[in-house]
Amino acid sequence: MPLVSINAKPAAVEVDLSRAAVLVNDMQNAFCAPSGYLDRIGFDIAPAAATAGKVEQFCTAARAAGLPVVLMQNGFSPDYHEAPGPASPLWHKSNALRYMRAHPEEQGRILTRGTWDYELIETLRPQSGDLLIQKAADNGFAGTDLDRLLRARNINTVFVCGISSNVGVESALRAAYHLGYFGIMVADACMAVGPPFMQEATEFNIASFFGWVASVHDISESFHSVKQ
């Protein structure tokens, strides 16, 4: 498959689509749905529906072009062995774990495997040929088989989208860069959490230091150019 040039920030980037994959971060009820984890702890999830639509659009285009789609799912085992206590920094920094400690009645209901909160949203559940990565850290490469699975498929470029831009998406892009992958943030298929400037700050970080930033339209156009 020939190289394609994708319009991106800070400059156009050439990609061999036969060596590219899509990483979809945390499109779960916890992060997208009313009464999910993010909503419960007070973050604005109003943009989530539009983001989910963009992610679905991008995944459909990528699958049609033959790219592997990797769905990443964040959360904990029911016994929470991934964060066994105060000796683990995750025990301190996970907002989900802190919320459940402060609200014991919610124990086992937030970002816990087997619960509604943990499930991927209905429109972004795995399809035939997709890969599923279950993770307890923000970074989808940490403690998972993601790097091994990508290298087994000779992948050298990852398009990353999902929620949230400034946590899981940025963490994956930073890790990808340090592991030797070309990382491209699909900006309009991402949603940040926190103050409005977080999306802009994340795009600046990625474009300046760790990869490239492009839109669903511009990347999808490169898929179409190969088909023509």
Sequence and secondary structure as in RCSB ss.txt:
>XXXX:A:sequence
MPLVSINAKPAAVEVDLSRAAVLVNDMQNAFCAPSGYLDRIGFDIAPAAATAGKVEQFCTAARAAGLPVVLMQNG
FSPDYHEAPGPASPLWHKSNALRYMRAHPEEQGRILTRGTWDYELIETLRPQSGDLLIQKAADNGFAGTDLDRLL
RARNINTVFVCGISSNVGVESALRAAYHLGYFGIMVADACMAVGPPFMQEATEFNIASFFGWVASVHDISESFHS
VKQ
>XXXX:A:secstr
  EEEE  BSS EEEEGGGEEEEEE  BHHHHSTTSHHHHTT   TTHHHHHHHHHHHHHHHHHTT  EEEEEE 
B TT TTS STTSHHHHH HHHHHHHH GGGTTTSSBTTSTTTSB GGGS  TT EEEEESSSSTTTTSSHHHHH
HHTT  EEEEEEE IIIIIHHHHHHHHHTT EEEEEEEEEE  SSTHHHHHHHHHIIIII EEE HHHHHHHHHH
HH 
